[in-house]
Amino acid sequence: MLAGRAEELEVFTDALDAGPGAPGRAMLVTGPRGSGKTVMLNALEDAARQRGWLVISQTARRGVADEIRDTQLPALLGAYADDAIENHVTGANVSLPGIGGGMTRTRTENYPVTPSFRFYLEKLTDALSPGLGVVLSLDELHPGAGQDLERITQAVQHAFREDRQVALVAAGLPLAVDDLLTVPGMTFIRRAERFSMKDVPLPDVRYAIQIPIEQAGRRITPEALEVLAEGYSFLVQLVGYHAWNSNREHDVISLADAHVGVDKAVARLGRLVHEAALKDISDVDRAFVTAMAVDEGPSRISDVATRLGTDGNNANQYRRRLIEAELIEPAGHGLVQFTLPHLRDHLRSRYLPLVDDASEDLPAPPRLSGAGHQRQAIVVPRHERDRPRR
C-alpha cells in the first residue's frame, strides 16, 4: 500500500495517458534515506506496466548505459520487433543432367552501423503498438554515473522531440541529484518534474497501518494505532510489521505490542538510515548535527556555533549544506531542527558524550576551521543541555 503519495502518482499516470510531450513524463524524486524514493519508483513502474508499457529498471552507476544498450534493449527488441529474426540466402547449388554448378555470394557492408543507445530506444518504440511506450527507471542517482546519465537523458530528450512514447523517472539523495544536475549535458533533466519525499500525512499513515491489519483478520486498539502513527516512510512499514509479530497469537494488537514495534523499528532505523546518512556528510557537518542533539527541540544557530567554537559565518555554511542534504530544516528565525525522526536520540547515544556540570575542568570544544578537520567529541555541560528553549 502506497500511503500519502497520490499527487506524485497522479502526475505521472496523467502524463502517460496524455501522450507525448506531457511534462510529467520526466520526473525526479529526491529525499533523504528511508523517505520512500525506491517505493515511489516501484509504484510508478507498476502504473506504467498496468498500461501496457515496457519498463527498464536500473540502479544508476558507471556503465549502466552500456548495460541497457547491450542487454535490456536488445532483449526487448527480440521480443517485440517484427524483424528480430531474418533469414538470409548465403549460397545456391544448381544441378542439371550433365552439368554441375553452384554459386555463393558474400555481401560486405561498406558503412556498417554500430547501434547506439538512442538507436535501440527508437527501434523499440517503433516496434510497439500505438499508445504503448518505454519507461526508463533509474534509482540512486549520483555524479559518478554522470556520463552514463548524460547519454540516457539525451536519448530521452530526442525521443521527446520526436513525439515518441518514452518516459524517464529517477530518484536519488538531494545533494547527489543537485551535484549531478551541474554536469554539462543535463539541461533536459533539469526541467523534469521534481518531487521531494516529505513525511506521509498522519491520516494516511493510520489508514496504511490499520487496513492491512483488519484485512488479515486482526484488530488494533486506538491507543496502539496512535503510537505507531509516524509519518516517516521507512517507519510506516517497520512499526506495523514488528507490532504484528510482537504477539501473533492474540487477535488484538495492544499498546504494549505497539511499543515493542516502535522500539525495534527505531533500532533498525538507526542502523540502516541514520548511520548511512551521517556517513554521507563531512566531519564538520557531522559535528554540527551532533552539537544540535544537545537541545530538546529546535536549535539556535548561535548556540551551535558556540559549542563548536566557530563563528556565525561558518555555522551558516554548515547549516546551508545540511538543509540541502535534507537532514535539517529551518524552524524559525535563527533556528533549525532535524528532519529525520529519532536522529537526535541516535546522535546522543553514539556521538555525544555529556559532561556533568559538577566537572571543574571542561575540555574546550573543537574549533572547526574547514572540511578537513578530524571528528572530535562535542563536550557540553549538562546545565546547557537542560536549559529551557526560549
MARLOKE-905018 format. One record per residue (C-alpha): residue number from 0; z negated, x negated, y negated. Coordinates in nm, 2 decimals, decimal comma. Layout:
@num = NUM&zz = Z&xx = X&yy = Y $
...
***
This chain:
@num = 0&zz = 0,00&xx = 0,00&yy = 0,00 $
@num = 1&zz = 0,11&xx = -0,14&yy = -0,34 $
@num = 2&zz = -0,16&xx = -0,04&yy = -0,59 $
@num = 3&zz = -0,11&xx = -0,04&yy = -0,97 $
@num = 4&zz = 0,24&xx = -0,19&yy = -0,97 $
@num = 5&zz = 0,45&xx = 0,12&yy = -1,02 $
@num = 6&zz = 0,61&xx = 0,01&yy = -1,35 $
@num = 7&zz = 0,75&xx = -0,32&yy = -1,21 $
@num = 8&zz = 0,89&xx = -0,15&yy = -0,90 $
@num = 9&zz = 1,05&xx = 0,13&yy = -1,11 $
@num = 10&zz = 1,22&xx = -0,11&yy = -1,35 $
@num = 11&zz = 1,38&xx = -0,29&yy = -1,05 $
@num = 12&zz = 1,48&xx = 0,01&yy = -0,85 $
@num = 13&zz = 1,62&xx = 0,18&yy = -1,16 $
@num = 14&zz = 1,83&xx = -0,13&yy = -1,22 $
@num = 15&zz = 1,97&xx = -0,13&yy = -0,87 $
@num = 16&zz = 2,06&xx = 0,23&yy = -0,90 $
@num = 17&zz = 2,21&xx = 0,19&yy = -1,25 $
@num = 18&zz = 2,48&xx = -0,05&yy = -1,14 $
@num = 19&zz = 2,59&xx = -0,40&yy = -1,26 $
@num = 20&zz = 2,46&xx = -0,51&yy = -1,59 $
@num = 21&zz = 2,13&xx = -0,34&yy = -1,58 $
@num = 22&zz = 1,87&xx = -0,58&yy = -1,73 $
@num = 23&zz = 1,61&xx = -0,52&yy = -1,45 $
@num = 24&zz = 1,84&xx = -0,69&yy = -1,20 $
@num = 25&zz = 1,70&xx = -1,03&yy = -1,32 $
@num = 26&zz = 1,32&xx = -1,03&yy = -1,30 $
@num = 27&zz = 1,04&xx = -1,29&yy = -1,33 $
@num = 28&zz = 0,69&xx = -1,22&yy = -1,20 $
@num = 29&zz = 0,41&xx = -1,45&yy = -1,32 $
@num = 30&zz = 0,04&xx = -1,46&yy = -1,28 $
@num = 31&zz = -0,25&xx = -1,68&yy = -1,15 $
@num = 32&zz = -0,31&xx = -1,75&yy = -0,79 $
@num = 33&zz = -0,41&xx = -1,44&yy = -0,59 $
@num = 34&zz = -0,28&xx = -1,19&yy = -0,85 $
@num = 35&zz = -0,03&xx = -1,03&yy = -0,62 $
@num = 36&zz = 0,30&xx = -1,21&yy = -0,70 $
@num = 37&zz = 0,42&xx = -1,25&yy = -0,35 $
@num = 38&zz = 0,31&xx = -0,90&yy = -0,26 $
@num = 39&zz = 0,52&xx = -0,78&yy = -0,55 $
@num = 40&zz = 0,82&xx = -0,98&yy = -0,44 $
@num = 41&zz = 0,78&xx = -0,82&yy = -0,09 $
@num = 42&zz = 0,78&xx = -0,47&yy = -0,24 $
@num = 43&zz = 1,09&xx = -0,54&yy = -0,45 $
@num = 44&zz = 1,27&xx = -0,68&yy = -0,14 $
@num = 45&zz = 1,17&xx = -0,37&yy = 0,07 $
@num = 46&zz = 1,30&xx = -0,14&yy = -0,21 $
@num = 47&zz = 1,64&xx = -0,32&yy = -0,20 $
@num = 48&zz = 1,66&xx = -0,31&yy = 0,18 $
@num = 49&zz = 1,59&xx = 0,07&yy = 0,17 $
@num = 50&zz = 1,90&xx = 0,10&yy = -0,05 $
@num = 51&zz = 2,11&xx = -0,10&yy = 0,20 $
@num = 52&zz = 2,11&xx = -0,42&yy = 0,00 $
@num = 53&zz = 2,10&xx = -0,76&yy = 0,17 $
@num = 54&zz = 1,80&xx = -0,98&yy = 0,08 $
@num = 55&zz = 1,79&xx = -1,36&yy = 0,08 $
@num = 56&zz = 1,43&xx = -1,46&yy = 0,05 $
@num = 57&zz = 1,32&xx = -1,82&yy = 0,00 $
@num = 58&zz = 1,05&xx = -2,04&yy = -0,14 $
@num = 59&zz = 1,17&xx = -2,25&yy = -0,44 $
@num = 60&zz = 1,18&xx = -2,62&yy = -0,35 $
@num = 61&zz = 1,42&xx = -2,91&yy = -0,37 $
@num = 62&zz = 1,73&xx = -2,85&yy = -0,15 $
@num = 63&zz = 1,68&xx = -2,47&yy = -0,14 $
@num = 64&zz = 2,03&xx = -2,41&yy = -0,30 $
@num = 65&zz = 2,20&xx = -2,61&yy = -0,03 $
@num = 66&zz = 2,00&xx = -2,43&yy = 0,24 $
@num = 67&zz = 2,11&xx = -2,09&yy = 0,12 $
@num = 68&zz = 2,47&xx = -2,21&yy = 0,08 $
@num = 69&zz = 2,48&xx = -2,38&yy = 0,42 $
@num = 70&zz = 2,29&xx = -2,13&yy = 0,64 $
@num = 71&zz = 2,20&xx = -1,79&yy = 0,50 $
@num = 72&zz = 2,52&xx = -1,71&yy = 0,30 $
@num = 73&zz = 2,75&xx = -1,81&yy = 0,59 $
@num = 74&zz = 2,54&xx = -1,62&yy = 0,84 $
@num = 75&zz = 2,57&xx = -1,30&yy = 0,63 $
@num = 76&zz = 2,94&xx = -1,36&yy = 0,58 $
@num = 77&zz = 2,98&xx = -1,39&yy = 0,95 $
@num = 78&zz = 2,81&xx = -1,06&yy = 1,00 $
@num = 79&zz = 2,98&xx = -0,86&yy = 0,72 $
@num = 80&zz = 3,32&xx = -1,03&yy = 0,63 $
@num = 81&zz = 3,63&xx = -0,89&yy = 0,80 $
@num = 82&zz = 3,79&xx = -1,24&yy = 0,81 $
@num = 83&zz = 3,48&xx = -1,41&yy = 0,96 $
@num = 84&zz = 3,68&xx = -1,49&yy = 1,27 $
@num = 85&zz = 4,05&xx = -1,58&yy = 1,26 $
@num = 86&zz = 4,29&xx = -1,67&yy = 1,55 $
@num = 87&zz = 4,55&xx = -1,94&yy = 1,48 $
@num = 88&zz = 4,85&xx = -2,03&yy = 1,69 $
@num = 89&zz = 4,84&xx = -2,41&yy = 1,73 $
@num = 90&zz = 5,12&xx = -2,46&yy = 1,98 $
@num = 91&zz = 5,40&xx = -2,29&yy = 2,17 $
@num = 92&zz = 5,58&xx = -2,36&yy = 2,50 $
@num = 93&zz = 5,92&xx = -2,21&yy = 2,59 $
@num = 94&zz = 6,06&xx = -2,24&yy = 2,94 $
@num = 95&zz = 6,42&xx = -2,13&yy = 3,03 $
@num = 96&zz = 6,61&xx = -2,19&yy = 3,35 $
@num = 97&zz = 6,73&xx = -2,55&yy = 3,34 $
@num = 98&zz = 6,58&xx = -2,61&yy = 3,00 $
@num = 99&zz = 6,23&xx = -2,73&yy = 2,93 $
@num = 100&zz = 6,08&xx = -2,75&yy = 2,59 $
@num = 101&zz = 5,78&xx = -2,70&yy = 2,37 $
@num = 102&zz = 5,67&xx = -2,73&yy = 2,01 $
@num = 103&zz = 5,33&xx = -2,79&yy = 1,84 $
@num = 104&zz = 5,29&xx = -2,79&yy = 1,46 $
@num = 105&zz = 4,99&xx = -2,91&yy = 1,27 $
@num = 106&zz = 4,92&xx = -2,79&yy = 0,92 $
@num = 107&zz = 4,73&xx = -3,00&yy = 0,67 $
@num = 108&zz = 4,58&xx = -2,86&yy = 0,35 $
@num = 109&zz = 4,66&xx = -3,08&yy = 0,06 $
@num = 110&zz = 4,39&xx = -2,92&yy = -0,16 $
@num = 111&zz = 4,10&xx = -2,83&yy = 0,07 $
@num = 112&zz = 3,82&xx = -2,62&yy = -0,08 $
@num = 113&zz = 3,46&xx = -2,72&yy = -0,04 $
@num = 114&zz = 3,27&xx = -2,39&yy = -0,06 $
@num = 115&zz = 3,01&xx = -2,38&yy = -0,33 $
@num = 116&zz = 2,70&xx = -2,16&yy = -0,37 $
@num = 117&zz = 2,89&xx = -1,94&yy = -0,61 $
@num = 118&zz = 3,20&xx = -1,92&yy = -0,39 $
@num = 119&zz = 3,00&xx = -1,79&yy = -0,09 $
@num = 120&zz = 2,80&xx = -1,55&yy = -0,30 $
@num = 121&zz = 3,12&xx = -1,40&yy = -0,44 $
@num = 122&zz = 3,28&xx = -1,38&yy = -0,10 $
@num = 123&zz = 2,97&xx = -1,20&yy = 0,03 $
@num = 124&zz = 2,97&xx = -0,94&yy = -0,25 $
@num = 125&zz = 3,34&xx = -0,88&yy = -0,19 $
@num = 126&zz = 3,27&xx = -0,81&yy = 0,18 $
@num = 127&zz = 3,01&xx = -0,54&yy = 0,12 $
@num = 128&zz = 3,07&xx = -0,17&yy = 0,10 $
@num = 129&zz = 3,08&xx = -0,02&yy = -0,26 $
@num = 130&zz = 2,74&xx = 0,03&yy = -0,41 $
@num = 131&zz = 2,57&xx = -0,24&yy = -0,19 $
@num = 132&zz = 2,48&xx = -0,59&yy = -0,30 $
@num = 133&zz = 2,27&xx = -0,90&yy = -0,25 $
@num = 134&zz = 1,92&xx = -0,97&yy = -0,38 $
@num = 135&zz = 1,81&xx = -1,34&yy = -0,41 $
@num = 136&zz = 1,43&xx = -1,36&yy = -0,40 $
@num = 137&zz = 1,26&xx = -1,69&yy = -0,49 $
@num = 138&zz = 0,88&xx = -1,75&yy = -0,46 $
@num = 139&zz = 0,66&xx = -2,03&yy = -0,60 $
@num = 140&zz = 0,89&xx = -2,14&yy = -0,88 $
@num = 141&zz = 0,82&xx = -2,49&yy = -1,02 $
@num = 142&zz = 1,00&xx = -2,75&yy = -1,22 $
@num = 143&zz = 1,06&xx = -2,98&yy = -0,92 $
@num = 144&zz = 1,32&xx = -2,74&yy = -0,80 $
@num = 145&zz = 1,49&xx = -2,72&yy = -1,14 $
@num = 146&zz = 1,83&xx = -2,85&yy = -1,03 $
@num = 147&zz = 1,85&xx = -2,61&yy = -0,74 $
@num = 148&zz = 1,74&xx = -2,32&yy = -0,95 $
@num = 149&zz = 1,99&xx = -2,41&yy = -1,22 $
@num = 150&zz = 2,27&xx = -2,38&yy = -0,95 $
@num = 151&zz = 2,14&xx = -2,05&yy = -0,83 $
@num = 152&zz = 2,09&xx = -1,89&yy = -1,17 $
@num = 153&zz = 2,43&xx = -2,00&yy = -1,29 $
@num = 154&zz = 2,59&xx = -1,84&yy = -0,99 $
@num = 155&zz = 2,40&xx = -1,52&yy = -1,05 $
@num = 156&zz = 2,50&xx = -1,53&yy = -1,42 $
@num = 157&zz = 2,87&xx = -1,55&yy = -1,33 $
@num = 158&zz = 2,81&xx = -1,26&yy = -1,08 $
@num = 159&zz = 2,66&xx = -1,05&yy = -1,36 $
@num = 160&zz = 2,96&xx = -1,13&yy = -1,59 $
@num = 161&zz = 3,20&xx = -1,02&yy = -1,32 $
@num = 162&zz = 3,00&xx = -0,70&yy = -1,26 $
@num = 163&zz = 2,91&xx = -0,80&yy = -0,91 $
@num = 164&zz = 2,63&xx = -0,63&yy = -0,71 $
@num = 165&zz = 2,38&xx = -0,91&yy = -0,74 $
@num = 166&zz = 2,01&xx = -0,92&yy = -0,84 $
@num = 167&zz = 1,76&xx = -1,20&yy = -0,88 $
@num = 168&zz = 1,38&xx = -1,17&yy = -0,85 $
@num = 169&zz = 1,15&xx = -1,47&yy = -0,87 $
@num = 170&zz = 0,78&xx = -1,55&yy = -0,90 $
@num = 171&zz = 0,55&xx = -1,84&yy = -1,00 $
@num = 172&zz = 0,25&xx = -1,96&yy = -1,18 $
@num = 173&zz = 0,27&xx = -1,91&yy = -1,56 $
@num = 174&zz = 0,27&xx = -2,28&yy = -1,66 $
@num = 175&zz = 0,51&xx = -2,37&yy = -1,38 $
@num = 176&zz = 0,75&xx = -2,10&yy = -1,49 $
@num = 177&zz = 0,72&xx = -2,19&yy = -1,86 $
@num = 178&zz = 0,80&xx = -2,56&yy = -1,78 $
@num = 179&zz = 1,09&xx = -2,45&yy = -1,56 $
@num = 180&zz = 1,24&xx = -2,24&yy = -1,84 $
@num = 181&zz = 1,27&xx = -2,55&yy = -2,06 $
@num = 182&zz = 1,51&xx = -2,71&yy = -1,81 $
@num = 183&zz = 1,87&xx = -2,72&yy = -1,95 $
@num = 184&zz = 2,09&xx = -2,45&yy = -1,79 $
@num = 185&zz = 1,81&xx = -2,19&yy = -1,76 $
@num = 186&zz = 1,93&xx = -1,98&yy = -2,05 $
@num = 187&zz = 2,02&xx = -1,69&yy = -1,83 $
@num = 188&zz = 1,69&xx = -1,66&yy = -1,66 $
@num = 189&zz = 1,50&xx = -1,69&yy = -1,99 $
@num = 190&zz = 1,64&xx = -1,34&yy = -2,07 $
@num = 191&zz = 1,51&xx = -1,19&yy = -1,75 $
@num = 192&zz = 1,26&xx = -0,91&yy = -1,74 $
@num = 193&zz = 0,92&xx = -1,07&yy = -1,72 $
@num = 194&zz = 0,60&xx = -0,92&yy = -1,58 $
@num = 195&zz = 0,26&xx = -1,07&yy = -1,57 $
@num = 196&zz = 0,04&xx = -0,96&yy = -1,28 $
@num = 197&zz = -0,28&xx = -0,83&yy = -1,45 $
@num = 198&zz = -0,57&xx = -0,66&yy = -1,28 $
@num = 199&zz = -0,50&xx = -0,34&yy = -1,10 $
@num = 200&zz = -0,64&xx = -0,03&yy = -1,27 $
@num = 201&zz = -0,97&xx = 0,07&yy = -1,10 $
@num = 202&zz = -0,85&xx = 0,43&yy = -1,02 $
@num = 203&zz = -0,56&xx = 0,27&yy = -0,83 $
@num = 204&zz = -0,80&xx = 0,03&yy = -0,66 $
@num = 205&zz = -1,02&xx = 0,31&yy = -0,54 $
@num = 206&zz = -0,72&xx = 0,50&yy = -0,41 $
@num = 207&zz = -0,58&xx = 0,19&yy = -0,23 $
@num = 208&zz = -0,92&xx = 0,14&yy = -0,06 $
@num = 209&zz = -1,02&xx = 0,50&yy = 0,02 $
@num = 210&zz = -0,69&xx = 0,65&yy = 0,15 $
@num = 211&zz = -0,63&xx = 0,39&yy = 0,43 $
@num = 212&zz = -0,99&xx = 0,43&yy = 0,54 $
@num = 213&zz = -0,96&xx = 0,80&yy = 0,56 $
@num = 214&zz = -0,62&xx = 0,79&yy = 0,73 $
@num = 215&zz = -0,78&xx = 0,57&yy = 1,00 $
@num = 216&zz = -1,04&xx = 0,84&yy = 1,07 $
@num = 217&zz = -1,34&xx = 0,69&yy = 0,88 $
@num = 218&zz = -1,52&xx = 0,76&yy = 0,55 $
@num = 219&zz = -1,67&xx = 0,55&yy = 0,27 $
@num = 220&zz = -1,96&xx = 0,65&yy = 0,06 $
@num = 221&zz = -1,90&xx = 0,68&yy = -0,32 $
@num = 222&zz = -2,15&xx = 0,40&yy = -0,39 $
@num = 223&zz = -1,98&xx = 0,17&yy = -0,14 $
@num = 224&zz = -1,64&xx = 0,25&yy = -0,30 $
@num = 225&zz = -1,77&xx = 0,16&yy = -0,64 $
@num = 226&zz = -1,90&xx = -0,18&yy = -0,51 $
@num = 227&zz = -1,56&xx = -0,26&yy = -0,36 $
@num = 228&zz = -1,35&xx = -0,15&yy = -0,66 $
@num = 229&zz = -1,25&xx = -0,47&yy = -0,82 $
@num = 230&zz = -0,91&xx = -0,49&yy = -1,00 $
@num = 231&zz = -0,81&xx = -0,84&yy = -0,88 $
@num = 232&zz = -0,52&xx = -0,80&yy = -0,64 $
@num = 233&zz = -0,65&xx = -1,07&yy = -0,39 $
@num = 234&zz = -0,98&xx = -0,90&yy = -0,36 $
@num = 235&zz = -0,84&xx = -0,55&yy = -0,32 $
@num = 236&zz = -0,72&xx = -0,63&yy = 0,03 $
@num = 237&zz = -1,01&xx = -0,85&yy = 0,14 $
@num = 238&zz = -1,31&xx = -0,64&yy = 0,04 $
@num = 239&zz = -1,18&xx = -0,34&yy = 0,23 $
@num = 240&zz = -1,10&xx = -0,55&yy = 0,53 $
@num = 241&zz = -1,44&xx = -0,71&yy = 0,55 $
@num = 242&zz = -1,63&xx = -0,39&yy = 0,47 $
@num = 243&zz = -1,43&xx = -0,22&yy = 0,75 $
@num = 244&zz = -1,52&xx = -0,48&yy = 1,00 $
@num = 245&zz = -1,89&xx = -0,50&yy = 0,90 $
@num = 246&zz = -2,00&xx = -0,21&yy = 1,12 $
@num = 247&zz = -1,70&xx = -0,08&yy = 1,31 $
@num = 248&zz = -1,90&xx = 0,15&yy = 1,54 $
@num = 249&zz = -2,01&xx = 0,37&yy = 1,25 $
@num = 250&zz = -1,78&xx = 0,64&yy = 1,11 $
@num = 251&zz = -1,91&xx = 0,58&yy = 0,75 $
@num = 252&zz = -1,87&xx = 0,26&yy = 0,55 $
@num = 253&zz = -2,20&xx = 0,22&yy = 0,38 $
@num = 254&zz = -2,33&xx = 0,04&yy = 0,07 $
@num = 255&zz = -2,46&xx = -0,24&yy = 0,29 $
@num = 256&zz = -2,11&xx = -0,27&yy = 0,45 $
@num = 257&zz = -1,96&xx = -0,29&yy = 0,11 $
@num = 258&zz = -2,19&xx = -0,58&yy = 0,00 $
@num = 259&zz = -2,10&xx = -0,77&yy = 0,32 $
@num = 260&zz = -1,73&xx = -0,71&yy = 0,24 $
@num = 261&zz = -1,77&xx = -0,84&yy = -0,12 $
@num = 262&zz = -1,97&xx = -1,15&yy = -0,02 $
@num = 263&zz = -1,72&xx = -1,25&yy = 0,24 $
@num = 264&zz = -1,42&xx = -1,18&yy = 0,02 $
@num = 265&zz = -1,56&xx = -1,38&yy = -0,27 $
@num = 266&zz = -1,63&xx = -1,68&yy = -0,04 $
@num = 267&zz = -1,27&xx = -1,67&yy = 0,06 $
@num = 268&zz = -1,16&xx = -1,63&yy = -0,30 $
@num = 269&zz = -1,34&xx = -1,95&yy = -0,39 $
@num = 270&zz = -1,17&xx = -2,15&yy = -0,11 $
@num = 271&zz = -0,82&xx = -2,02&yy = -0,14 $
@num = 272&zz = -0,78&xx = -1,92&yy = -0,51 $
@num = 273&zz = -1,04&xx = -2,09&yy = -0,73 $
@num = 274&zz = -1,01&xx = -2,43&yy = -0,58 $
@num = 275&zz = -0,63&xx = -2,42&yy = -0,58 $
@num = 276&zz = -0,63&xx = -2,30&yy = -0,95 $
@num = 277&zz = -0,87&xx = -2,58&yy = -1,05 $
@num = 278&zz = -0,66&xx = -2,85&yy = -0,88 $
@num = 279&zz = -0,36&xx = -2,73&yy = -1,08 $
@num = 280&zz = -0,51&xx = -2,82&yy = -1,41 $
@num = 281&zz = -0,61&xx = -3,16&yy = -1,57 $
@num = 282&zz = -0,95&xx = -3,31&yy = -1,56 $
@num = 283&zz = -1,01&xx = -3,24&yy = -1,92 $
@num = 284&zz = -0,92&xx = -2,87&yy = -1,88 $
@num = 285&zz = -1,14&xx = -2,85&yy = -1,57 $
@num = 286&zz = -1,43&xx = -2,99&yy = -1,78 $
@num = 287&zz = -1,36&xx = -2,72&yy = -2,04 $
@num = 288&zz = -1,39&xx = -2,43&yy = -1,80 $
@num = 289&zz = -1,70&xx = -2,59&yy = -1,64 $
@num = 290&zz = -1,86&xx = -2,60&yy = -1,98 $
@num = 291&zz = -1,77&xx = -2,23&yy = -2,02 $
@num = 292&zz = -1,96&xx = -2,15&yy = -1,70 $
@num = 293&zz = -2,29&xx = -2,21&yy = -1,87 $
@num = 294&zz = -2,26&xx = -1,88&yy = -2,05 $
@num = 295&zz = -2,33&xx = -1,54&yy = -1,90 $
@num = 296&zz = -2,04&xx = -1,38&yy = -2,09 $
@num = 297&zz = -1,77&xx = -1,49&yy = -2,33 $
@num = 298&zz = -1,80&xx = -1,85&yy = -2,46 $
@num = 299&zz = -1,78&xx = -1,97&yy = -2,81 $
@num = 300&zz = -1,53&xx = -2,25&yy = -2,86 $
@num = 301&zz = -1,77&xx = -2,43&yy = -3,09 $
@num = 302&zz = -2,04&xx = -2,43&yy = -2,82 $
@num = 303&zz = -1,80&xx = -2,56&yy = -2,55 $
@num = 304&zz = -1,68&xx = -2,84&yy = -2,78 $
@num = 305&zz = -2,04&xx = -2,94&yy = -2,85 $
@num = 306&zz = -2,12&xx = -2,95&yy = -2,47 $
@num = 307&zz = -1,81&xx = -3,17&yy = -2,42 $
@num = 308&zz = -1,88&xx = -3,40&yy = -2,71 $
@num = 309&zz = -1,54&xx = -3,33&yy = -2,87 $
@num = 310&zz = -1,42&xx = -3,18&yy = -3,19 $
@num = 311&zz = -1,27&xx = -2,84&yy = -3,26 $
@num = 312&zz = -0,91&xx = -2,95&yy = -3,27 $
@num = 313&zz = -0,92&xx = -3,10&yy = -2,92 $
@num = 314&zz = -1,12&xx = -2,80&yy = -2,79 $
@num = 315&zz = -0,85&xx = -2,56&yy = -2,92 $
@num = 316&zz = -0,58&xx = -2,77&yy = -2,75 $
@num = 317&zz = -0,76&xx = -2,73&yy = -2,42 $
@num = 318&zz = -0,81&xx = -2,36&yy = -2,49 $
@num = 319&zz = -0,44&xx = -2,31&yy = -2,55 $
@num = 320&zz = -0,34&xx = -2,48&yy = -2,23 $
@num = 321&zz = -0,59&xx = -2,27&yy = -2,03 $
@num = 322&zz = -0,47&xx = -1,95&yy = -2,19 $
@num = 323&zz = -0,11&xx = -2,04&yy = -2,10 $
@num = 324&zz = -0,23&xx = -2,10&yy = -1,74 $
@num = 325&zz = -0,39&xx = -1,76&yy = -1,75 $
@num = 326&zz = -0,73&xx = -1,90&yy = -1,64 $
@num = 327&zz = -0,90&xx = -1,78&yy = -1,96 $
@num = 328&zz = -0,81&xx = -1,53&yy = -2,23 $
@num = 329&zz = -0,93&xx = -1,46&yy = -2,59 $
@num = 330&zz = -1,23&xx = -1,24&yy = -2,61 $
@num = 331&zz = -1,27&xx = -1,20&yy = -2,99 $
@num = 332&zz = -1,27&xx = -1,44&yy = -3,29 $
@num = 333&zz = -1,36&xx = -1,79&yy = -3,16 $
@num = 334&zz = -1,44&xx = -1,65&yy = -2,81 $
@num = 335&zz = -1,28&xx = -1,69&yy = -2,47 $
@num = 336&zz = -1,36&xx = -1,56&yy = -2,12 $
@num = 337&zz = -1,24&xx = -1,61&yy = -1,77 $
@num = 338&zz = -0,95&xx = -1,42&yy = -1,62 $
@num = 339&zz = -1,02&xx = -1,50&yy = -1,25 $
@num = 340&zz = -1,31&xx = -1,29&yy = -1,11 $
@num = 341&zz = -1,61&xx = -1,48&yy = -0,99 $
@num = 342&zz = -1,48&xx = -1,81&yy = -1,13 $
@num = 343&zz = -1,79&xx = -1,86&yy = -1,33 $
@num = 344&zz = -2,01&xx = -1,84&yy = -1,02 $
@num = 345&zz = -1,78&xx = -2,08&yy = -0,83 $
@num = 346&zz = -1,79&xx = -2,34&yy = -1,11 $
@num = 347&zz = -2,17&xx = -2,31&yy = -1,13 $
@num = 348&zz = -2,21&xx = -2,37&yy = -0,76 $
@num = 349&zz = -1,96&xx = -2,65&yy = -0,73 $
@num = 350&zz = -1,93&xx = -2,83&yy = -1,06 $
@num = 351&zz = -2,22&xx = -2,76&yy = -1,29 $
@num = 352&zz = -2,55&xx = -2,94&yy = -1,23 $
@num = 353&zz = -2,80&xx = -2,77&yy = -1,46 $
@num = 354&zz = -3,09&xx = -2,98&yy = -1,60 $
@num = 355&zz = -3,42&xx = -2,80&yy = -1,68 $
@num = 356&zz = -3,53&xx = -2,83&yy = -2,04 $
@num = 357&zz = -3,85&xx = -3,00&yy = -1,92 $
@num = 358&zz = -3,65&xx = -3,32&yy = -1,88 $
@num = 359&zz = -3,72&xx = -3,56&yy = -2,16 $
@num = 360&zz = -3,40&xx = -3,77&yy = -2,14 $
@num = 361&zz = -3,08&xx = -3,58&yy = -2,10 $
@num = 362&zz = -2,76&xx = -3,77&yy = -2,05 $
@num = 363&zz = -2,51&xx = -3,74&yy = -2,32 $
@num = 364&zz = -2,22&xx = -3,50&yy = -2,23 $
@num = 365&zz = -1,89&xx = -3,67&yy = -2,15 $
@num = 366&zz = -1,67&xx = -3,74&yy = -2,46 $
@num = 367&zz = -1,32&xx = -3,63&yy = -2,39 $
@num = 368&zz = -1,05&xx = -3,83&yy = -2,56 $
@num = 369&zz = -0,74&xx = -3,74&yy = -2,36 $
@num = 370&zz = -0,59&xx = -3,62&yy = -2,04 $
@num = 371&zz = -0,65&xx = -3,94&yy = -1,86 $
@num = 372&zz = -1,03&xx = -3,92&yy = -1,86 $
@num = 373&zz = -1,22&xx = -3,91&yy = -1,53 $
@num = 374&zz = -1,40&xx = -3,60&yy = -1,43 $
@num = 375&zz = -1,78&xx = -3,61&yy = -1,50 $
@num = 376&zz = -2,06&xx = -3,36&yy = -1,46 $
@num = 377&zz = -2,14&xx = -3,14&yy = -1,76 $
@num = 378&zz = -2,51&xx = -3,16&yy = -1,82 $
@num = 379&zz = -2,67&xx = -2,88&yy = -2,03 $
@num = 380&zz = -3,03&xx = -2,79&yy = -2,09 $
@num = 381&zz = -3,14&xx = -2,47&yy = -1,93 $
@num = 382&zz = -3,26&xx = -2,32&yy = -2,26 $
@num = 383&zz = -2,90&xx = -2,33&yy = -2,39 $
@num = 384&zz = -2,76&xx = -2,17&yy = -2,07 $
@num = 385&zz = -3,00&xx = -1,88&yy = -2,10 $
@num = 386&zz = -2,98&xx = -1,82&yy = -2,47 $
@num = 387&zz = -2,85&xx = -1,47&yy = -2,56 $
@num = 388&zz = -2,50&xx = -1,44&yy = -2,69 $
@num = 389&zz = -2,46&xx = -1,30&yy = -3,04 $
***
